[in-house]
Amino acid sequence: MPAWNRNRLTAKLGIEYPIIQGPFGGFSSQKLTAAVSNFGGLGSFGAHSLAPEAIKEVIAEIRSLTSKPFAMNLWVSMEDGGARASDENAFNRSLAPLAVHLAALGAPRPAYKPYSPTRFEDQTRVLLDANIPAFSFIFGIPPREILEECRAKSIVTIGTATTPDEAAALQEAGVDAIAASGFEAGGHRGSFLRAAEDSLTGTLSLVPQVVDIVDVPVIAAGGIGDARGIIAALALGADAVQMGTVFLTCEESGASRLHREALLGRNGGQTALTKGFTGRLARGIHNRLMEELNRKEIEILPYPLQRGLVRNLSIAAEAAGRSDLLPMWAGQSANLATCTDVSDFLTSLVREVSEIAGPVIQWSANHRQKHSNA
């Protein structure tokens, strides 16, 4: 009977367990990335908001904390249409619903600054030059020459699909693995062939569809919060799982104290989708800020302008202890998040999965073989 934790993806990545920590963007931390990797999973760091020089420093720090494989995550699409043309008038209109809260918190009113873009290619150059173990990405497919250089350097590439069509496009491009991200997932919807609002497939439906049409390993992502979720993903044919929200509550994460307390206090159970926090559709805890920014009359700036605008309020709200005015990312299984220490959490998780995974893996392998022979 095959071991649940050993398969073609764990062999390719050089990891012991098929558990990948989801990248968090602004909530990433080098400590969390290293802790997951040191345990035997694949730690990830979301670097899309960082300048190339800062990414270089992050990679160096992660390598000082672990000698195990890890992944760096970037966004292929760095801005929405209209970001470069957006002017001060649009800035002031989008600032209006936030200005009331900034004033109440005694925070200064932010001044308009012209958009200064960061190039995906410049960020990627750092990853390639550093010869990182794994490169994961969302919101599209990198240019062919970047993927070719990754292959030449033996950097494992992991693309993100929110629909079967996106998975097929990623395989055609030659990625090494595909994260099938269901709409239960916290954070941004990484859709790139159609609008995110038209790409809301659930994990339970998405994973087997992707498994059936691609030959590369599939990573199940979205709503997986405990051993039951891992077993289910493996039964659906996934080679690994990606878990994000469950790691936000641990002390090693970059999430704020208010964010961790909201999740651990079971206040994160009601989540919803919004463009109000960043300009792109994403899932977070439903609170006062989300409700206000989801109103039809509110004007939202294109990504990443809206993200930068809301950041001004986030800083002030966090300092004032106002979780109702903070963007707090969370998936639909947020109430399953209990992790406070990465090693303890993963030890318990691996033990629970090991107790029941064997027959499930055997059944899934047999089903996959029958499907491939059909």
C-alpha positions as CSV (number, residue, x, y, z in Angstrom):
1,M,0.0,0.0,0.0
2,P,1.5,3.4,-1.0
3,A,2.5,5.8,1.7
4,W,0.2,8.9,1.7
5,N,3.1,11.3,2.1
6,R,5.2,10.1,-0.8
7,N,4.4,10.7,-4.4
8,R,5.7,12.3,-7.6
9,L,5.3,15.8,-6.3
10,T,7.0,15.3,-3.0
11,A,9.8,13.6,-4.9
12,K,10.1,16.5,-7.3
13,L,10.0,19.2,-4.6
14,G,12.2,17.2,-2.2
15,I,9.8,17.4,0.7
16,E,8.6,14.8,3.2
17,Y,4.9,15.7,3.4
18,P,2.5,16.9,0.6
19,I,1.5,19.9,2.6
20,I,2.1,23.4,1.2
21,Q,1.7,26.5,3.2
22,G,-0.3,29.1,1.2
23,P,1.5,32.3,0.4
24,F,0.0,35.3,2.2
25,G,1.3,38.4,0.5
26,G,1.4,41.0,3.2
27,F,1.0,38.4,5.9
28,S,4.0,36.3,4.8
29,S,6.8,35.9,7.2
30,Q,10.2,34.3,6.9
31,K,9.7,32.5,10.2
32,L,6.5,30.8,9.0
33,T,8.0,29.8,5.6
34,A,11.0,28.3,7.3
35,A,9.0,26.5,10.0
36,V,6.8,24.7,7.5
37,S,9.8,23.7,5.4
38,N,11.8,22.6,8.4
39,F,9.0,20.3,9.4
40,G,9.0,18.6,5.9
41,G,6.3,20.5,4.1
42,L,6.8,23.3,1.6
43,G,6.8,26.8,3.2
44,S,5.8,29.7,0.8
45,F,6.4,33.4,0.9
46,G,4.1,35.8,-1.0
47,A,6.4,38.5,-2.4
48,H,4.2,40.2,-5.0
49,S,4.1,43.5,-3.1
50,L,7.9,43.7,-2.6
51,A,10.5,45.5,-4.6
52,P,13.2,43.3,-6.2
53,E,15.9,44.3,-3.6
54,A,13.5,43.5,-0.7
55,I,12.8,40.1,-2.3
56,K,16.5,39.3,-2.4
57,E,16.7,40.1,1.3
58,V,13.7,37.8,2.1
59,I,15.2,34.9,0.2
60,A,18.5,35.3,2.1
61,E,16.7,35.4,5.4
62,I,14.7,32.3,4.6
63,R,17.8,30.5,3.7
64,S,19.4,31.5,7.0
65,L,16.5,29.8,8.7
66,T,16.2,26.6,6.7
67,S,18.2,24.4,4.3
68,K,14.9,22.7,3.1
69,P,13.0,23.6,-0.1
70,F,10.7,26.6,-0.1
71,A,8.6,28.5,-2.6
72,M,8.4,32.1,-3.5
73,N,5.1,33.4,-4.9
74,L,4.5,36.3,-7.3
75,W,1.6,37.7,-9.3
76,V,2.0,37.5,-13.0
77,S,-0.5,40.4,-13.5
78,M,0.7,43.2,-11.3
79,E,-2.0,45.8,-12.1
80,D,-5.5,46.2,-13.4
81,G,-6.5,48.2,-16.5
82,G,-6.9,51.8,-15.7
83,A,-4.3,51.9,-12.9
84,R,-1.9,54.0,-14.8
85,A,-4.6,56.4,-16.0
86,S,-6.3,56.8,-12.6
87,D,-6.0,60.4,-11.4
88,E,-6.3,62.5,-8.3
89,N,-10.1,62.9,-8.7
90,A,-10.6,59.2,-8.7
91,F,-8.3,58.9,-5.6
92,N,-10.4,61.5,-3.7
93,R,-13.7,59.8,-4.6
94,S,-12.4,56.4,-3.4
95,L,-10.9,58.0,-0.3
96,A,-14.2,59.5,0.8
97,P,-15.7,56.4,2.6
98,L,-12.3,55.9,4.4
99,A,-11.7,59.5,5.3
100,V,-14.4,59.5,8.0
101,H,-12.7,56.6,9.8
102,L,-9.2,58.1,9.4
103,A,-10.4,61.3,11.0
104,A,-12.2,59.5,13.8
105,L,-8.9,57.6,14.5
106,G,-6.9,60.8,14.4
107,A,-4.9,59.5,11.4
108,P,-3.7,61.9,8.7
109,R,-5.5,62.2,5.4
110,P,-3.3,60.5,2.8
111,A,-2.1,62.6,-0.1
112,Y,-2.4,61.6,-3.8
113,K,0.7,60.2,-5.4
114,P,1.0,59.1,-9.0
115,Y,1.2,55.4,-9.5
116,S,4.7,53.9,-9.7
117,P,4.5,50.3,-11.0
118,T,6.6,47.3,-10.0
119,R,7.5,45.0,-12.9
120,F,6.9,41.2,-12.6
121,E,9.9,40.6,-14.8
122,D,12.2,42.5,-12.4
123,Q,10.8,40.5,-9.4
124,T,11.2,37.2,-11.3
125,R,14.8,38.1,-12.2
126,V,15.7,38.0,-8.5
127,L,14.1,34.6,-8.0
128,L,15.9,33.1,-11.0
129,D,19.3,34.6,-10.0
130,A,18.8,33.2,-6.5
131,N,18.0,29.8,-8.0
132,I,15.1,29.3,-5.5
133,P,13.8,25.7,-5.1
134,A,10.2,26.5,-6.2
135,F,8.4,29.4,-7.9
136,S,4.6,29.6,-7.5
137,F,2.4,32.2,-9.2
138,I,-1.2,33.4,-9.6
139,F,-3.1,35.7,-12.0
140,G,-1.7,34.3,-15.2
141,I,1.2,32.4,-16.9
142,P,4.7,33.8,-17.0
143,P,6.4,34.5,-20.3
144,R,7.8,31.4,-22.1
145,E,11.4,32.4,-21.6
146,I,10.9,32.7,-17.8
147,L,9.4,29.2,-17.6
148,E,12.3,27.9,-19.8
149,E,14.9,29.4,-17.5
150,C,13.2,27.8,-14.5
151,R,13.4,24.4,-16.2
152,A,17.0,25.0,-17.0
153,K,17.8,25.8,-13.4
154,S,15.6,23.0,-12.0
155,I,13.3,25.5,-10.3
156,V,9.9,23.8,-9.7
157,T,7.0,25.9,-11.1
158,I,3.6,25.9,-9.6
159,G,0.8,27.7,-11.4
160,T,-2.6,28.5,-10.0
161,A,-5.9,27.6,-11.7
162,T,-9.4,28.6,-10.6
163,T,-11.1,26.8,-13.5
164,P,-10.4,23.7,-15.6
165,D,-9.7,25.8,-18.6
166,E,-7.0,27.7,-16.7
167,A,-5.5,24.3,-15.6
168,A,-5.3,23.2,-19.2
169,A,-3.6,26.5,-20.2
170,L,-1.0,26.1,-17.4
171,Q,-0.2,22.5,-18.5
172,E,0.1,23.6,-22.1
173,A,2.7,26.2,-20.9
174,G,4.7,23.5,-19.3
175,V,4.4,24.1,-15.5
176,D,5.5,21.4,-13.1
177,A,2.4,21.4,-10.9
178,I,-1.0,23.1,-10.7
179,A,-2.7,24.5,-7.6
180,A,-6.5,24.0,-8.2
181,S,-7.9,26.9,-6.0
182,G,-11.5,26.6,-5.1
183,F,-13.6,29.7,-4.2
184,E,-13.6,28.7,-0.5
185,A,-10.0,29.9,-0.3
186,G,-9.1,33.0,1.7
187,G,-7.4,35.9,0.0
188,H,-7.4,36.8,-3.7
189,R,-9.0,34.8,-6.5
190,G,-6.2,34.3,-9.0
191,S,-8.4,34.0,-12.1
192,F,-6.9,34.9,-15.4
193,L,-8.9,33.6,-18.4
194,R,-12.3,35.1,-17.2
195,A,-13.4,37.5,-14.6
196,A,-13.0,36.3,-11.0
197,E,-16.7,36.7,-10.5
198,D,-17.2,34.2,-13.4
199,S,-14.6,31.7,-12.0
200,L,-16.1,30.7,-8.7
201,T,-15.8,26.9,-8.8
202,G,-15.7,25.1,-5.4
203,T,-12.7,22.9,-4.5
204,L,-14.8,19.7,-4.3
205,S,-15.9,20.3,-7.9
206,L,-12.6,21.8,-9.3
207,V,-10.0,19.3,-8.1
208,P,-11.3,16.1,-9.8
209,Q,-12.0,18.0,-13.0
210,V,-8.5,19.3,-13.1
211,V,-7.0,15.9,-12.2
212,D,-8.9,14.4,-15.1
213,I,-7.6,16.7,-17.7
214,V,-3.9,17.3,-16.8
215,D,-0.9,15.0,-16.4
216,V,1.1,17.1,-13.9
217,P,0.6,16.9,-10.1
218,V,-2.4,18.7,-8.8
219,I,-2.5,20.6,-5.5
220,A,-5.9,21.1,-3.9
221,A,-6.4,24.5,-2.4
222,G,-9.4,26.2,-0.7
223,G,-11.3,25.3,2.4
224,I,-8.8,22.7,3.6
225,G,-8.4,23.1,7.4
226,D,-7.7,19.8,9.0
227,A,-6.9,16.1,8.4
228,R,-10.4,15.5,7.0
229,G,-9.8,18.0,4.3
230,I,-6.5,16.5,3.4
231,I,-8.0,13.0,3.1
232,A,-10.8,14.4,0.9
233,A,-8.3,16.1,-1.4
234,L,-6.2,12.9,-1.7
235,A,-9.4,11.0,-2.5
236,L,-10.2,13.5,-5.2
237,G,-6.9,12.7,-6.9
238,A,-4.8,15.6,-5.6
239,D,-1.1,14.9,-5.0
240,A,-0.9,17.6,-2.3
241,V,-2.8,20.2,-0.4
242,Q,-2.2,23.9,0.0
243,M,-3.4,25.3,3.4
244,G,-3.5,29.0,4.1
245,T,-5.9,30.3,6.7
246,V,-5.0,27.6,9.3
247,F,-1.5,29.0,9.4
248,L,-2.5,32.6,9.9
249,T,-3.3,31.9,13.6
250,C,0.1,30.7,14.5
251,E,2.6,33.0,16.2
252,E,5.1,32.6,13.3
253,S,2.7,34.2,10.8
254,G,2.8,37.8,9.8
255,A,-0.9,38.3,10.7
256,S,-1.6,41.0,13.2
257,R,-2.7,40.2,16.8
258,L,-6.2,41.4,16.0
259,H,-6.4,39.1,12.9
260,R,-5.2,36.1,14.9
261,E,-7.6,36.8,17.7
262,A,-10.5,37.1,15.3
263,L,-9.8,33.7,13.9
264,L,-9.0,31.9,17.1
265,G,-12.0,33.5,18.8
266,R,-14.3,32.1,16.1
267,N,-15.1,35.5,14.7
268,G,-13.8,34.5,11.3
269,G,-16.6,32.1,10.4
270,Q,-18.5,34.6,8.3
271,T,-16.5,35.4,5.2
272,A,-17.4,37.1,2.0
273,L,-15.9,38.3,-1.3
274,T,-15.0,41.9,-1.9
275,K,-13.0,44.1,-4.2
276,G,-13.1,46.9,-1.7
277,F,-9.9,46.0,0.2
278,T,-7.5,45.9,-2.8
279,G,-9.4,46.4,-6.1
280,R,-9.4,42.7,-6.9
281,L,-11.9,40.1,-5.7
282,A,-10.8,38.4,-2.5
283,R,-12.2,36.5,0.5
284,G,-12.0,37.9,4.0
285,I,-13.8,38.1,7.3
286,H,-17.1,40.0,6.9
287,N,-16.9,43.1,9.0
288,R,-17.9,46.7,9.0
289,L,-15.2,47.8,6.5
290,M,-16.1,45.2,4.0
291,E,-19.8,45.9,4.3
292,E,-19.2,49.6,3.7
293,L,-16.9,49.1,0.7
294,N,-19.2,46.6,-0.9
295,R,-22.0,49.1,-1.3
296,K,-22.9,49.7,-4.9
297,E,-22.3,53.4,-4.8
298,I,-18.7,53.1,-3.6
299,E,-16.0,53.7,-6.2
300,I,-13.1,51.3,-6.0
301,L,-9.7,52.1,-7.5
302,P,-8.0,49.6,-9.8
303,Y,-5.5,47.2,-8.2
304,P,-3.0,48.0,-6.7
305,L,-4.2,51.6,-6.1
306,Q,-7.1,50.5,-3.9
307,R,-4.8,48.3,-1.9
308,G,-2.4,51.2,-1.2
309,L,-5.3,53.5,-0.3
310,V,-6.9,51.0,2.3
311,R,-3.4,50.4,3.8
312,N,-3.6,53.9,5.3
313,L,-6.7,52.9,7.2
314,S,-5.3,49.5,8.2
315,I,-2.3,51.0,9.9
316,A,-4.5,53.4,12.0
317,A,-7.1,50.7,12.7
318,E,-4.6,48.2,13.9
319,A,-3.0,50.7,16.2
320,A,-6.4,51.6,17.7
321,G,-7.4,47.9,18.1
322,R,-10.3,48.3,15.6
323,S,-10.6,44.9,13.9
324,D,-13.9,46.1,12.4
325,L,-12.0,48.4,10.2
326,L,-9.2,46.0,9.1
327,P,-9.1,43.8,6.0
328,M,-8.7,40.3,7.5
329,W,-8.2,37.5,5.0
330,A,-9.8,34.2,5.7
331,G,-11.2,31.2,3.9
332,Q,-14.5,29.5,4.5
333,S,-13.0,27.0,6.9
334,A,-11.7,29.7,9.2
335,N,-13.4,28.2,12.2
336,L,-11.1,25.2,11.8
337,A,-8.0,27.3,12.4
338,T,-6.5,26.4,15.8
339,C,-2.8,26.5,15.1
340,T,-0.7,28.5,17.5
341,D,2.6,26.6,16.9
342,V,3.5,25.3,13.5
343,S,5.5,22.2,14.6
344,D,2.8,21.1,17.0
345,F,0.0,21.7,14.5
346,L,1.8,19.8,11.7
347,T,2.8,16.9,14.0
348,S,-0.9,16.4,15.0
349,L,-2.1,16.8,11.4
350,V,0.4,14.2,10.0
351,R,-0.5,11.8,12.8
352,E,-4.2,12.1,12.1
353,V,-3.9,11.7,8.3
354,S,-1.5,8.7,8.7
355,E,-4.1,6.8,10.7
356,I,-6.6,6.7,7.9
357,A,-4.9,7.7,4.6
358,G,-3.7,4.3,3.3
359,P,-6.9,2.9,1.9
360,V,-7.9,6.3,0.5
361,I,-4.6,6.6,-1.4
362,Q,-4.9,3.1,-2.8
363,W,-8.4,3.7,-4.0
364,S,-7.5,7.1,-5.6
365,A,-4.5,5.5,-7.4
366,N,-6.6,2.7,-8.7
367,H,-9.3,5.2,-9.9
368,R,-6.6,7.4,-11.6
369,Q,-5.2,4.3,-13.4
370,K,-8.7,3.2,-14.6
371,H,-9.3,6.8,-15.9
372,S,-6.0,6.9,-17.8
373,N,-6.7,3.6,-19.4
374,A,-10.2,4.5,-20.5
